[in-house]
Amino acid sequence: MNNIEGKVVIITGASSGIGEATAKKLGNLGAKIVLAARRKERLEELKKQIEQNEGTAVYKVTDVADKKQVAELVEYAISKFGRIDVLVNNAGIMPASFLVKNCTDEWDRIIDINIKGILYNIGAVLPHMREQNSGHIINISSNAAYTEISPYSTVYCMTKHAVKNISSGLRQEEAIAGSKIRVTDIGPGMVDTELVSTIIEPEMKAVADQLFSDKSKMITPEQIADAVIYSIEQPEHTMVTSVVIQPNL
């Protein structure tokens, strides 16, 4: 038996990209997967694929920017499996625009999903993990959190720096509390996912399309899923604090 088999894992942003790849791989390793995203049809299809490979999966349509829906997601996972062992905080968007454009609606949305969504999920699962005296929270930030702010995605980079710092602060809080909850921050760079499609501003979209045009130089979602698996499968007395994965350009 590995250190993944039987664990209950919530994955947000599970309908595509890193979330989808992680769900499939963990399902193959015997984890019980709770899929969360906004696109019901994608979740239904992914659940079916996991079950066809003899895995276990359920899903709940969830907008992580809605704290009520996040609370309901966590309660749903508890009702189905009785516990939560791992939260993979993966949901995120990357609308990008220069600050002079004053895209306030866009800023609100990215902060709601990339920062508040992370916090809502942590806040919802943490009491359950504290009660069972075990758990693992994995936040997917970005390599943008480990570098200087890019002038082409200032607000996005800010949100990912926030995720990294949330991970660090939570890790320290749990250490002070003497809990056994593990916290990992994973910072992917240039992954071949749908993230670029969330860019609306034409000038920024053109820059991103050029940057992401050579698929051979990009990281696959499966590689990030492998980093998630590596973090989870470590012995309970071992914590992977952060992993940064980027192309060797």
N, C-alpha and C positions, 0 to 999 in steps of 0.2 A: 504493500500500500504506500503510495507517495504522499507528500504533504499537501496535496491538492484534492485528492479523491474525497468526496463527501462534503467538501466545504461549500457553503452557501455564498454565492458571489452576486452582488448587484452591480450591473454595468450600465452607466448612463451613456447616452449617445450611441446606443448599441445598434442602430439601424444601418450603419455603414462604416467604412474605414477602419480605424483602430478598434472601435467598440465591437464591430462585427467580427473582425479577425480574432480578437481576444475571446469573445464568447465561443466561437467555434473551437478554438484550441483548448480552452479550459473545459468545455463540454466533453471533448475527446479524452481529457484526463480524469474525468469522473466528477467534476464539480457540478453543483446544482446551480444553474444560472437563472438569475432574474433579470430579464431584458427590459430596459427603459429607454424610450425615445418618443418622438411625436408622431412618427409615421407608422400607423397601425399595420398597413399591408406589409411593410418591410419586416416588422417584428414578427408577424404571423409566419412569413416565409422563413425567417431565420430560426424560429422555434421549430418549424417542421424539419429543417435541415439538421439541426442538432439532434432531434429525436430519431431521425433516420439513421444517424450514426450511433444510436443506442445511448445518447446522452439525455440529460434531464434539463428542461427549460420551461419557464413560464414567462409571461410578459405583462407589462402594464404601460399603457400609453401615458407618458409623463412629460410635462414641460418643466424643466428644472428651475425655471424662473418663477414658478408658482409654488410658494412654500406649502400650500395646502396639498397640492398634488404630490410633492416630495414626501410629505408626512404620510400620505395615503400609500405611496409606493413602499415605504419602509414597513408600514403595518401589513401590507399585502404580503411582503416577503416573510414576515414573521408568521402570518397566518398559514402560509403554504409550507414552510420548512422549520419553523420554531426557533430560528436563530439567524444571525447574519455574521458571517466570518470575514468577508472582504467586501469593501466598497471600492469600485473603480470609478472615480470621478472623471469621466472622459468627455462629457458633452461640452462643446465649445463652438464659437463662430469667429470669423475673421473679417468682418467688414472693415475696410481701410479707406481713410480719406485724410487729406491735410486738415489741420485744425482750423485754418482760415475758412474752410467750407462750412463750418458751424453746423455739422450734421448731428444735432442734439438727439434726435430720435434714434439714430444709429448708435450713438454713444450710450444712451440708456439701455438699449437692447444688449449690447456686448457686455456691459457691466452686469446687467441682470443675469445673463447666462454664464459668463466666464468667471465672475466673482461671487455674486449672490447665490448662483446655482451650486457652486462648490460649498459655500457656507451652509446653505439649507440642508444639503445632503449630509454633511458632517454633523450638523446639529441634530438631525433626525436619527442617525445611526449610533451616535456616541453613547447615549444612555444605555442602549441595549448591549453594546460592546463592554461598557463599564460593568454592567450587571453580570455578564458572563465571564468577565475578567480575561477577555481575549478578543482579538480582532485586528484587522489590517485595513488601513485607509490608504489608497493609492491615488494620488492626484496627478493627472496628466497636464503638465504645464506646457513648456516649449523650450527649445534651445534659446529662444528670444529672452527667456528669463535669466539666462546665464551670460548674456552679452550686453553690449551697449544698446540703448534704444535706437530702433531704426526710424529714420525720418519718413519712411513710407508706410509705417503702421504704428504710429505713436500710441494710440489708445489700446490697440491689441497688445502691444508689448507691455504696456502698463498693467493690463489685466493678468498677463502671464507672470510678471514679476510679483504681483499680488499673490497668485496661486503658490508660487515657490515660497514666499514668506509666510503664507498661511500654513503650509506644510511644516516649515521650521518651527513656527510658534506652537502648533499643535503637538509636535513631537516633544517640545520642551514642557508643555503643560502636562502631558501624559507621564513624562519622567518625574516631574514634581509630585504628581498624584500617586506615583508608584504603580501605575497600571501596566499591563502587559500588551497594550495596544501598540502596534507597529505603524509607522507612517513613512510612506515612500513618495518622493516626487520624481516623476519621469519627464524628461525634457526632450521631445522629439524635434528634429529639424528636417524640413523639406520632405514630408511624407506624401506619397501618392494617394491622396484622399479627395473628398469633395469640398474640403475646407475653402479652397480658393474660389469656389463658386459662390461663396457668401459675400465676396467683394462686389460692391455695387458701383462705386465711383469709377468711371471709364479710364481715367489716367492711371489709377492704382491697379485696375484690372489688367491693363496692358503690361505694366511692369511685372505683375505676378505671373501672367501667362508666359512671358519671356523667361522668367526665372525658373518656372516649373515645366518648361517645354521639353527638356531632355529627360524622359522617364528613366533612362538607364542610369542616371546619376542620383535618382531619388531613392529614399528609403521606403520599403514596403510596410504596409500596416502590420503584416505578419512579424516583421522584425521588432516592432514595438510591443506586439503581443508577447513575443518571447521574453522581452525585458520584464513585462508584468508577471509572467510565469516564473521567471528566475527569482523575482522578489518574493513571491508567495511561497515558493517551494523550499526556501531556506528554513532551517530548524527554528523553532519558536524562540530560542534565545538569541537569534541573529536577526538584525534589522538592516535591510538595504535602505539607506537614507535618501540617496538620489542617484539617478542614472541619466546621462545625457548621451543621446545618439544622433549623430549628424553625418551627412555624406562626407567622404574624404575627397573633396574637390581639388 
